[in-house]
Amino acid sequence: KKAGPTLRVTQVKSGIGFDKQQSVTLRGLGLRRLNHTVEVPDTDGIRGMLLKVRHLVVVDGAKG
């Protein structure tokens, strides 16, 4: 794995009832269910994905 800063992302709201592209973005981040937490690299692409689903997730501070 590459060393570098990561973000802890937790899904707190369901993607049901929102635009399908937002559900696809959640899956792209690796989130599968409510209260599921993943660590993702802190890159511009990931930040763009998080911006798209910011109402469905909680992001913890950078680590590493």
mmCIF file of the N, C-alpha and C atoms, coordinates in Angstrom:
data_MODEL
# 
_entry.id   MODEL 
# 
loop_
_atom_site.group_PDB 
_atom_site.id 
_atom_site.type_symbol 
_atom_site.label_atom_id 
_atom_site.label_alt_id 
_atom_site.label_comp_id 
_atom_site.label_asym_id 
_atom_site.label_entity_id 
_atom_site.label_seq_id 
_atom_site.pdbx_PDB_ins_code 
_atom_site.Cartn_x 
_atom_site.Cartn_y 
_atom_site.Cartn_z 
_atom_site.occupancy 
_atom_site.B_iso_or_equiv 
_atom_site.pdbx_formal_charge 
_atom_site.auth_seq_id 
_atom_site.auth_comp_id 
_atom_site.auth_asym_id 
_atom_site.auth_atom_id 
_atom_site.pdbx_PDB_model_num 
ATOM 1   N N  . LYS A 1 1  ? 0.832   -1.192 0.000  1.00 0.00 ? 1  LYS A N  1 
ATOM 2   C CA . LYS A 1 1  ? 0.000   0.000  0.000  1.00 0.00 ? 1  LYS A CA 1 
ATOM 3   C C  . LYS A 1 1  ? 0.868   1.243  0.000  1.00 0.00 ? 1  LYS A C  1 
ATOM 4   N N  . LYS A 1 2  ? 0.330   2.303  -0.570 1.00 0.00 ? 2  LYS A N  1 
ATOM 5   C CA . LYS A 1 2  ? 1.034   3.572  -0.550 1.00 0.00 ? 2  LYS A CA 1 
ATOM 6   C C  . LYS A 1 2  ? 0.782   4.257  0.781  1.00 0.00 ? 2  LYS A C  1 
ATOM 7   N N  . ALA A 1 3  ? 1.844   4.796  1.334  1.00 0.00 ? 3  ALA A N  1 
ATOM 8   C CA . ALA A 1 3  ? 1.686   5.560  2.565  1.00 0.00 ? 3  ALA A CA 1 
ATOM 9   C C  . ALA A 1 3  ? 1.213   6.965  2.209  1.00 0.00 ? 3  ALA A C  1 
ATOM 10  N N  . GLY A 1 4  ? 0.364   7.505  3.025  1.00 0.00 ? 4  GLY A N  1 
ATOM 11  C CA . GLY A 1 4  ? -0.130  8.851  2.789  1.00 0.00 ? 4  GLY A CA 1 
ATOM 12  C C  . GLY A 1 4  ? -1.346  9.118  3.633  1.00 0.00 ? 4  GLY A C  1 
ATOM 13  N N  . PRO A 1 5  ? -1.827  10.326 3.585  1.00 0.00 ? 5  PRO A N  1 
ATOM 14  C CA . PRO A 1 5  ? -2.988  10.664 4.404  1.00 0.00 ? 5  PRO A CA 1 
ATOM 15  C C  . PRO A 1 5  ? -4.246  9.934  3.946  1.00 0.00 ? 5  PRO A C  1 
ATOM 16  N N  . THR A 1 6  ? -5.049  9.543  4.910  1.00 0.00 ? 6  THR A N  1 
ATOM 17  C CA . THR A 1 6  ? -6.312  8.869  4.617  1.00 0.00 ? 6  THR A CA 1 
ATOM 18  C C  . THR A 1 6  ? -7.442  9.569  5.352  1.00 0.00 ? 6  THR A C  1 
ATOM 19  N N  . LEU A 1 7  ? -8.652  9.315  4.889  1.00 0.00 ? 7  LEU A N  1 
ATOM 20  C CA . LEU A 1 7  ? -9.857  9.842  5.520  1.00 0.00 ? 7  LEU A CA 1 
ATOM 21  C C  . LEU A 1 7  ? -10.729 8.678  5.944  1.00 0.00 ? 7  LEU A C  1 
ATOM 22  N N  . ARG A 1 8  ? -11.334 8.779  7.125  1.00 0.00 ? 8  ARG A N  1 
ATOM 23  C CA . ARG A 1 8  ? -12.299 7.773  7.574  1.00 0.00 ? 8  ARG A CA 1 
ATOM 24  C C  . ARG A 1 8  ? -13.688 8.269  7.207  1.00 0.00 ? 8  ARG A C  1 
ATOM 25  N N  . VAL A 1 9  ? -14.385 7.492  6.386  1.00 0.00 ? 9  VAL A N  1 
ATOM 26  C CA . VAL A 1 9  ? -15.702 7.881  5.885  1.00 0.00 ? 9  VAL A CA 1 
ATOM 27  C C  . VAL A 1 9  ? -16.732 6.889  6.405  1.00 0.00 ? 9  VAL A C  1 
ATOM 28  N N  . THR A 1 10 ? -17.811 7.390  7.000  1.00 0.00 ? 10 THR A N  1 
ATOM 29  C CA . THR A 1 10 ? -18.881 6.555  7.534  1.00 0.00 ? 10 THR A CA 1 
ATOM 30  C C  . THR A 1 10 ? -20.188 6.942  6.868  1.00 0.00 ? 10 THR A C  1 
ATOM 31  N N  . GLN A 1 11 ? -20.908 5.941  6.366  1.00 0.00 ? 11 GLN A N  1 
ATOM 32  C CA . GLN A 1 11 ? -22.223 6.199  5.773  1.00 0.00 ? 11 GLN A CA 1 
ATOM 33  C C  . GLN A 1 11 ? -23.247 6.297  6.896  1.00 0.00 ? 11 GLN A C  1 
ATOM 34  N N  . VAL A 1 12 ? -23.965 7.418  6.955  1.00 0.00 ? 12 VAL A N  1 
ATOM 35  C CA . VAL A 1 12 ? -24.937 7.635  8.027  1.00 0.00 ? 12 VAL A CA 1 
ATOM 36  C C  . VAL A 1 12 ? -26.361 7.738  7.516  1.00 0.00 ? 12 VAL A C  1 
ATOM 37  N N  . LYS A 1 13 ? -26.525 7.767  6.193  1.00 0.00 ? 13 LYS A N  1 
ATOM 38  C CA . LYS A 1 13 ? -27.864 7.868  5.619  1.00 0.00 ? 13 LYS A CA 1 
ATOM 39  C C  . LYS A 1 13 ? -27.917 7.006  4.371  1.00 0.00 ? 13 LYS A C  1 
ATOM 40  N N  . SER A 1 14 ? -29.067 6.404  4.120  1.00 0.00 ? 14 SER A N  1 
ATOM 41  C CA . SER A 1 14 ? -29.233 5.526  2.975  1.00 0.00 ? 14 SER A CA 1 
ATOM 42  C C  . SER A 1 14 ? -29.251 6.306  1.667  1.00 0.00 ? 14 SER A C  1 
ATOM 43  N N  . GLY A 1 15 ? -28.769 5.664  0.614  1.00 0.00 ? 15 GLY A N  1 
ATOM 44  C CA . GLY A 1 15 ? -28.805 6.263  -0.714 1.00 0.00 ? 15 GLY A CA 1 
ATOM 45  C C  . GLY A 1 15 ? -30.138 6.086  -1.410 1.00 0.00 ? 15 GLY A C  1 
ATOM 46  N N  . ILE A 1 16 ? -31.051 5.335  -0.793 1.00 0.00 ? 16 ILE A N  1 
ATOM 47  C CA . ILE A 1 16 ? -32.363 5.113  -1.386 1.00 0.00 ? 16 ILE A CA 1 
ATOM 48  C C  . ILE A 1 16 ? -33.141 6.422  -1.408 1.00 0.00 ? 16 ILE A C  1 
ATOM 49  N N  . GLY A 1 17 ? -33.759 6.711  -2.529 1.00 0.00 ? 17 GLY A N  1 
ATOM 50  C CA . GLY A 1 17 ? -34.557 7.919  -2.654 1.00 0.00 ? 17 GLY A CA 1 
ATOM 51  C C  . GLY A 1 17 ? -33.778 9.091  -3.218 1.00 0.00 ? 17 GLY A C  1 
ATOM 52  N N  . PHE A 1 18 ? -32.486 8.901  -3.412 1.00 0.00 ? 18 PHE A N  1 
ATOM 53  C CA . PHE A 1 18 ? -31.657 9.937  -4.008 1.00 0.00 ? 18 PHE A CA 1 
ATOM 54  C C  . PHE A 1 18 ? -31.290 9.518  -5.423 1.00 0.00 ? 18 PHE A C  1 
ATOM 55  N N  . ASP A 1 19 ? -30.642 10.411 -6.138 1.00 0.00 ? 19 ASP A N  1 
ATOM 56  C CA . ASP A 1 19 ? -30.195 10.138 -7.495 1.00 0.00 ? 19 ASP A CA 1 
ATOM 57  C C  . ASP A 1 19 ? -29.344 8.867  -7.523 1.00 0.00 ? 19 ASP A C  1 
ATOM 58  N N  . LYS A 1 20 ? -29.557 8.015  -8.538 1.00 0.00 ? 20 LYS A N  1 
ATOM 59  C CA . LYS A 1 20 ? -28.831 6.751  -8.625 1.00 0.00 ? 20 LYS A CA 1 
ATOM 60  C C  . LYS A 1 20 ? -27.326 6.974  -8.663 1.00 0.00 ? 20 LYS A C  1 
ATOM 61  N N  . GLN A 1 21 ? -26.884 8.060  -9.244 1.00 0.00 ? 21 GLN A N  1 
ATOM 62  C CA . GLN A 1 21 ? -25.449 8.338  -9.321 1.00 0.00 ? 21 GLN A CA 1 
ATOM 63  C C  . GLN A 1 21 ? -24.843 8.469  -7.921 1.00 0.00 ? 21 GLN A C  1 
ATOM 64  N N  . GLN A 1 22 ? -25.625 8.928  -6.958 1.00 0.00 ? 22 GLN A N  1 
ATOM 65  C CA . GLN A 1 22 ? -25.124 9.045  -5.590 1.00 0.00 ? 22 GLN A CA 1 
ATOM 66  C C  . GLN A 1 22 ? -24.946 7.672  -4.960 1.00 0.00 ? 22 GLN A C  1 
ATOM 67  N N  . SER A 1 23 ? -25.844 6.736  -5.253 1.00 0.00 ? 23 SER A N  1 
ATOM 68  C CA . SER A 1 23 ? -25.678 5.367  -4.765 1.00 0.00 ? 23 SER A CA 1 
ATOM 69  C C  . SER A 1 23 ? -24.438 4.732  -5.376 1.00 0.00 ? 23 SER A C  1 
ATOM 70  N N  . VAL A 1 24 ? -24.212 5.006  -6.653 1.00 0.00 ? 24 VAL A N  1 
ATOM 71  C CA . VAL A 1 24 ? -23.025 4.476  -7.334 1.00 0.00 ? 24 VAL A CA 1 
ATOM 72  C C  . VAL A 1 24 ? -21.758 5.068  -6.706 1.00 0.00 ? 24 VAL A C  1 
ATOM 73  N N  . THR A 1 25 ? -21.807 6.333  -6.339 1.00 0.00 ? 25 THR A N  1 
ATOM 74  C CA . THR A 1 25 ? -20.662 6.981  -5.706 1.00 0.00 ? 25 THR A CA 1 
ATOM 75  C C  . THR A 1 25 ? -20.372 6.365  -4.347 1.00 0.00 ? 25 THR A C  1 
ATOM 76  N N  . LEU A 1 26 ? -21.413 6.063  -3.567 1.00 0.00 ? 26 LEU A N  1 
ATOM 77  C CA . LEU A 1 26 ? -21.217 5.395  -2.279 1.00 0.00 ? 26 LEU A CA 1 
ATOM 78  C C  . LEU A 1 26 ? -20.505 4.060  -2.467 1.00 0.00 ? 26 LEU A C  1 
ATOM 79  N N  . ARG A 1 27 ? -20.953 3.293  -3.465 1.00 0.00 ? 27 ARG A N  1 
ATOM 80  C CA . ARG A 1 27 ? -20.310 2.004  -3.744 1.00 0.00 ? 27 ARG A CA 1 
ATOM 81  C C  . ARG A 1 27 ? -18.868 2.198  -4.187 1.00 0.00 ? 27 ARG A C  1 
ATOM 82  N N  . GLY A 1 28 ? -18.619 3.249  -4.961 1.00 0.00 ? 28 GLY A N  1 
ATOM 83  C CA . GLY A 1 28 ? -17.261 3.537  -5.407 1.00 0.00 ? 28 GLY A CA 1 
ATOM 84  C C  . GLY A 1 28 ? -16.326 3.879  -4.267 1.00 0.00 ? 28 GLY A C  1 
ATOM 85  N N  . LEU A 1 29 ? -16.880 4.460  -3.212 1.00 0.00 ? 29 LEU A N  1 
ATOM 86  C CA . LEU A 1 29 ? -16.088 4.750  -2.019 1.00 0.00 ? 29 LEU A CA 1 
ATOM 87  C C  . LEU A 1 29 ? -15.869 3.503  -1.164 1.00 0.00 ? 29 LEU A C  1 
ATOM 88  N N  . GLY A 1 30 ? -16.584 2.428  -1.481 1.00 0.00 ? 30 GLY A N  1 
ATOM 89  C CA . GLY A 1 30 ? -16.445 1.189  -0.722 1.00 0.00 ? 30 GLY A CA 1 
ATOM 90  C C  . GLY A 1 30 ? -17.457 1.038  0.392  1.00 0.00 ? 30 GLY A C  1 
ATOM 91  N N  . LEU A 1 31 ? -18.451 1.919  0.426  1.00 0.00 ? 31 LEU A N  1 
ATOM 92  C CA . LEU A 1 31 ? -19.475 1.856  1.477  1.00 0.00 ? 31 LEU A CA 1 
ATOM 93  C C  . LEU A 1 31 ? -20.587 0.915  1.033  1.00 0.00 ? 31 LEU A C  1 
ATOM 94  N N  . ARG A 1 32 ? -20.984 0.004  1.916  1.00 0.00 ? 32 ARG A N  1 
ATOM 95  C CA . ARG A 1 32 ? -21.954 -1.019 1.558  1.00 0.00 ? 32 ARG A CA 1 
ATOM 96  C C  . ARG A 1 32 ? -23.261 -0.942 2.330  1.00 0.00 ? 32 ARG A C  1 
ATOM 97  N N  . ARG A 1 33 ? -23.240 -0.351 3.525  1.00 0.00 ? 33 ARG A N  1 
ATOM 98  C CA . ARG A 1 33 ? -24.442 -0.329 4.364  1.00 0.00 ? 33 ARG A CA 1 
ATOM 99  C C  . ARG A 1 33 ? -24.339 0.825  5.354  1.00 0.00 ? 33 ARG A C  1 
ATOM 100 N N  . LEU A 1 34 ? -25.428 1.107  6.038  1.00 0.00 ? 34 LEU A N  1 
ATOM 101 C CA . LEU A 1 34 ? -25.423 2.163  7.044  1.00 0.00 ? 34 LEU A CA 1 
ATOM 102 C C  . LEU A 1 34 ? -24.404 1.864  8.137  1.00 0.00 ? 34 LEU A C  1 
ATOM 103 N N  . ASN A 1 35 ? -23.780 2.904  8.637  1.00 0.00 ? 35 ASN A N  1 
ATOM 104 C CA . ASN A 1 35 ? -22.773 2.835  9.694  1.00 0.00 ? 35 ASN A CA 1 
ATOM 105 C C  . ASN A 1 35 ? -21.527 2.050  9.300  1.00 0.00 ? 35 ASN A C  1 
ATOM 106 N N  . HIS A 1 36 ? -21.335 1.810  8.013  1.00 0.00 ? 36 HIS A N  1 
ATOM 107 C CA . HIS A 1 36 ? -20.125 1.167  7.527  1.00 0.00 ? 36 HIS A CA 1 
ATOM 108 C C  . HIS A 1 36 ? -19.049 2.234  7.395  1.00 0.00 ? 36 HIS A C  1 
ATOM 109 N N  . THR A 1 37 ? -17.847 1.943  7.899  1.00 0.00 ? 37 THR A N  1 
ATOM 110 C CA . THR A 1 37 ? -16.740 2.889  7.858  1.00 0.00 ? 37 THR A CA 1 
ATOM 111 C C  . THR A 1 37 ? -15.614 2.327  7.020  1.00 0.00 ? 37 THR A C  1 
ATOM 112 N N  . VAL A 1 38 ? -15.052 3.155  6.157  1.00 0.00 ? 38 VAL A N  1 
ATOM 113 C CA . VAL A 1 38 ? -13.904 2.766  5.340  1.00 0.00 ? 38 VAL A CA 1 
ATOM 114 C C  . VAL A 1 38 ? -12.849 3.864  5.427  1.00 0.00 ? 38 VAL A C  1 
ATOM 115 N N  . GLU A 1 39 ? -11.604 3.480  5.178  1.00 0.00 ? 39 GLU A N  1 
ATOM 116 C CA . GLU A 1 39 ? -10.521 4.446  5.070  1.00 0.00 ? 39 GLU A CA 1 
ATOM 117 C C  . GLU A 1 39 ? -10.172 4.580  3.604  1.00 0.00 ? 39 GLU A C  1 
ATOM 118 N N  . VAL A 1 40 ? -10.182 5.797  3.119  1.00 0.00 ? 40 VAL A N  1 
ATOM 119 C CA . VAL A 1 40 ? -9.887  6.071  1.709  1.00 0.00 ? 40 VAL A CA 1 
ATOM 120 C C  . VAL A 1 40 ? -8.730  7.053  1.639  1.00 0.00 ? 40 VAL A C  1 
ATOM 121 N N  . PRO A 1 41 ? -7.938  6.995  0.565  1.00 0.00 ? 41 PRO A N  1 
ATOM 122 C CA . PRO A 1 41 ? -6.837  7.964  0.430  1.00 0.00 ? 41 PRO A CA 1 
ATOM 123 C C  . PRO A 1 41 ? -7.376  9.378  0.252  1.00 0.00 ? 41 PRO A C  1 
ATOM 124 N N  . ASP A 1 42 ? -6.632  10.327 0.765  1.00 0.00 ? 42 ASP A N  1 
ATOM 125 C CA . ASP A 1 42 ? -7.035  11.734 0.671  1.00 0.00 ? 42 ASP A CA 1 
ATOM 126 C C  . ASP A 1 42 ? -6.518  12.311 -0.641 1.00 0.00 ? 42 ASP A C  1 
ATOM 127 N N  . THR A 1 43 ? -7.295  12.112 -1.711 1.00 0.00 ? 43 THR A N  1 
ATOM 128 C CA . THR A 1 43 ? -6.922  12.626 -3.025 1.00 0.00 ? 43 THR A CA 1 
ATOM 129 C C  . THR A 1 43 ? -8.021  13.558 -3.532 1.00 0.00 ? 43 THR A C  1 
ATOM 130 N N  . ASP A 1 44 ? -7.704  14.296 -4.576 1.00 0.00 ? 44 ASP A N  1 
ATOM 131 C CA . ASP A 1 44 ? -8.694  15.211 -5.147 1.00 0.00 ? 44 ASP A CA 1 
ATOM 132 C C  . ASP A 1 44 ? -9.917  14.464 -5.668 1.00 0.00 ? 44 ASP A C  1 
ATOM 133 N N  . GLY A 1 45 ? -9.709  13.298 -6.278 1.00 0.00 ? 45 GLY A N  1 
ATOM 134 C CA . GLY A 1 45 ? -10.821 12.514 -6.812 1.00 0.00 ? 45 GLY A CA 1 
ATOM 135 C C  . GLY A 1 45 ? -11.759 12.039 -5.723 1.00 0.00 ? 45 GLY A C  1 
ATOM 136 N N  . ILE A 1 46 ? -11.186 11.548 -4.629 1.00 0.00 ? 46 ILE A N  1 
ATOM 137 C CA . ILE A 1 46 ? -11.997 11.083 -3.498 1.00 0.00 ? 46 ILE A CA 1 
ATOM 138 C C  . ILE A 1 46 ? -12.742 12.258 -2.882 1.00 0.00 ? 46 ILE A C  1 
ATOM 139 N N  . ARG A 1 47 ? -12.083 13.395 -2.759 1.00 0.00 ? 47 ARG A N  1 
ATOM 140 C CA . ARG A 1 47 ? -12.759 14.569 -2.189 1.00 0.00 ? 47 ARG A CA 1 
ATOM 141 C C  . ARG A 1 47 ? -13.930 15.008 -3.049 1.00 0.00 ? 47 ARG A C  1 
ATOM 142 N N  . GLY A 1 48 ? -13.804 14.871 -4.365 1.00 0.00 ? 48 GLY A N  1 
ATOM 143 C CA . GLY A 1 48 ? -14.915 15.185 -5.253 1.00 0.00 ? 48 GLY A CA 1 
ATOM 144 C C  . GLY A 1 48 ? -16.076 14.239 -5.051 1.00 0.00 ? 48 GLY A C  1 
ATOM 145 N N  . MET A 1 49 ? -15.768 12.939 -4.853 1.00 0.00 ? 49 MET A N  1 
ATOM 146 C CA . MET A 1 49 ? -16.823 11.960 -4.589 1.00 0.00 ? 49 MET A CA 1 
ATOM 147 C C  . MET A 1 49 ? -17.514 12.274 -3.265 1.00 0.00 ? 49 MET A C  1 
ATOM 148 N N  . LEU A 1 50 ? -16.733 12.638 -2.251 1.00 0.00 ? 50 LEU A N  1 
ATOM 149 C CA . LEU A 1 50 ? -17.311 12.968 -0.952 1.00 0.00 ? 50 LEU A CA 1 
ATOM 150 C C  . LEU A 1 50 ? -18.190 14.210 -1.037 1.00 0.00 ? 50 LEU A C  1 
ATOM 151 N N  . LEU A 1 51 ? -17.803 15.156 -1.852 1.00 0.00 ? 51 LEU A N  1 
ATOM 152 C CA . LEU A 1 51 ? -18.621 16.361 -2.028 1.00 0.00 ? 51 LEU A CA 1 
ATOM 153 C C  . LEU A 1 51 ? -19.980 16.011 -2.624 1.00 0.00 ? 51 LEU A C  1 
ATOM 154 N N  . LYS A 1 52 ? -19.996 15.033 -3.512 1.00 0.00 ? 52 LYS A N  1 
ATOM 155 C CA . LYS A 1 52 ? -21.233 14.628 -4.177 1.00 0.00 ? 52 LYS A CA 1 
ATOM 156 C C  . LYS A 1 52 ? -22.216 13.963 -3.204 1.00 0.00 ? 52 LYS A C  1 
ATOM 157 N N  . VAL A 1 53 ? -21.702 13.251 -2.192 1.00 0.00 ? 53 VAL A N  1 
ATOM 158 C CA . VAL A 1 53 ? -22.567 12.529 -1.245 1.00 0.00 ? 53 VAL A CA 1 
ATOM 159 C C  . VAL A 1 53 ? -22.401 13.064 0.184  1.00 0.00 ? 53 VAL A C  1 
ATOM 160 N N  . ARG A 1 54 ? -22.064 14.333 0.323  1.00 0.00 ? 54 ARG A N  1 
ATOM 161 C CA . ARG A 1 54 ? -21.773 14.896 1.646  1.00 0.00 ? 54 ARG A CA 1 
ATOM 162 C C  . ARG A 1 54 ? -22.958 14.832 2.604  1.00 0.00 ? 54 ARG A C  1 
ATOM 163 N N  . HIS A 1 55 ? -24.180 14.733 2.082  1.00 0.00 ? 55 HIS A N  1 
ATOM 164 C CA . HIS A 1 55 ? -25.374 14.652 2.928  1.00 0.00 ? 55 HIS A CA 1 
ATOM 165 C C  . HIS A 1 55 ? -25.648 13.216 3.394  1.00 0.00 ? 55 HIS A C  1 
ATOM 166 N N  . LEU A 1 56 ? -24.877 12.250 2.895  1.00 0.00 ? 56 LEU A N  1 
ATOM 167 C CA . LEU A 1 56 ? -25.080 10.846 3.244  1.00 0.00 ? 56 LEU A CA 1 
ATOM 168 C C  . LEU A 1 56 ? -23.951 10.270 4.105  1.00 0.00 ? 56 LEU A C  1 
ATOM 169 N N  . VAL A 1 57 ? -22.856 10.995 4.244  1.00 0.00 ? 57 VAL A N  1 
ATOM 170 C CA . VAL A 1 57 ? -21.683 10.471 4.941  1.00 0.00 ? 57 VAL A CA 1 
ATOM 171 C C  . VAL A 1 57 ? -21.174 11.461 5.979  1.00 0.00 ? 57 VAL A C  1 
ATOM 172 N N  . VAL A 1 58 ? -20.351 10.926 6.878  1.00 0.00 ? 58 VAL A N  1 
ATOM 173 C CA . VAL A 1 58 ? -19.596 11.748 7.837  1.00 0.00 ? 58 VAL A CA 1 
ATOM 174 C C  . VAL A 1 58 ? -18.134 11.419 7.614  1.00 0.00 ? 58 VAL A C  1 
ATOM 175 N N  . VAL A 1 59 ? -17.305 12.461 7.524  1.00 0.00 ? 59 VAL A N  1 
ATOM 176 C CA . VAL A 1 59 ? -15.873 12.279 7.270  1.00 0.00 ? 59 VAL A CA 1 
ATOM 177 C C  . VAL A 1 59 ? -15.113 12.684 8.528  1.00 0.00 ? 59 VAL A C  1 
ATOM 178 N N  . ASP A 1 60 ? -14.291 11.748 9.042  1.00 0.00 ? 60 ASP A N  1 
ATOM 179 C CA . ASP A 1 60 ? -13.423 12.051 10.176 1.00 0.00 ? 60 ASP A CA 1 
ATOM 180 C C  . ASP A 1 60 ? -12.121 12.652 9.648  1.00 0.00 ? 60 ASP A C  1 
ATOM 181 N N  . GLY A 1 61 ? -11.412 13.324 10.508 1.00 0.00 ? 61 GLY A N  1 
ATOM 182 C CA . GLY A 1 61 ? -10.203 14.026 10.128 1.00 0.00 ? 61 GLY A CA 1 
ATOM 183 C C  . GLY A 1 61 ? -9.162  13.162 9.455  1.00 0.00 ? 61 GLY A C  1 
ATOM 184 N N  . ALA A 1 62 ? -8.251  13.823 8.773  1.00 0.00 ? 62 ALA A N  1 
ATOM 185 C CA . ALA A 1 62 ? -7.180  13.136 8.049  1.00 0.00 ? 62 ALA A CA 1 
ATOM 186 C C  . ALA A 1 62 ? -6.277  12.401 9.043  1.00 0.00 ? 62 ALA A C  1 
ATOM 187 N N  . LYS A 1 63 ? -5.720  11.302 8.565  1.00 0.00 ? 63 LYS A N  1 
ATOM 188 C CA . LYS A 1 63 ? -4.850  10.475 9.385  1.00 0.00 ? 63 LYS A CA 1 
ATOM 189 C C  . LYS A 1 63 ? -3.628  10.116 8.552  1.00 0.00 ? 63 LYS A C  1 
ATOM 190 N N  . GLY A 1 64 ? -2.473  10.099 9.162  1.00 0.00 ? 64 GLY A N  1 
ATOM 191 C CA . GLY A 1 64 ? -1.269  9.670  8.464  1.00 0.00 ? 64 GLY A CA 1 
ATOM 192 C C  . GLY A 1 64 ? -0.488  10.791 7.943  1.00 0.00 ? 64 GLY A C  1 
# 
